[in-house]
Amino acid sequence: PGIVNDPAIMNESSVWLKKELQLPEGNWSVATLYLNGARFNPKVYINGDLVSQKMGGMARTKHDIEHHSFKPGSTVTLEIELESLKDMSEENASYIPKADHWRSNVSSHLWDDVEIFYHGGTSIDRMIPFTDLDGDKADFHIYSKLINNKTVPTTVKAEILQEGTVVVSGTQDFEGIKTVVS
């Protein structure tokens, strides 16, 4: 991540960022790309094909990567297009009003990490802990998203790590969209 232009100067057109990736080997079939901060209206391309686009970019955006070339061990070209603030609609929640340009970073850029997670046909959408401190117990409501119908999990395992060490672990039969692991 980084500012590719002067933060006080609005880009004349979209900013394009490009990187060749060697994808890891492994037993994965789907990937999710997270742009933890990408101004503005990020579009994601794999080998020149548009695979995802999101409005905004002031907050983290999630991009499910589904492309025939995106598979274990392959090499792909990842491109991210960031729209110029000049071309954004004023109705967009990430639009910076003209009155605030003097005190805001108005250039298009990645301002935080880009992360790729590799997984099977299911991904965790969100996980909500419910704690019972008196009972020294926690339940995790795990909401998953089936990305393809090829691989449906049979179990869900949740682990809590502290400095890389598993301190709590639980396993439960997969119950569909919502699974509770105690």
Secondary structure, 3 states (H helix, E strand, C coil): CECCCCCCCCCCCCEEEEEEEECCCCCCCEEEEEECCEECCCEEEECCEEEEECCCCCCCEEEEECCCCCCCCCEEEEEEEECCHHHCCCCCCCCCCHHHHHHCCCCCEECCCEEEEEECCEEEEEEEEEEECCCCEEEEEEEEEECCCCCCCCEEEEEEEECCEEEEEEEEECCCCEEEEC
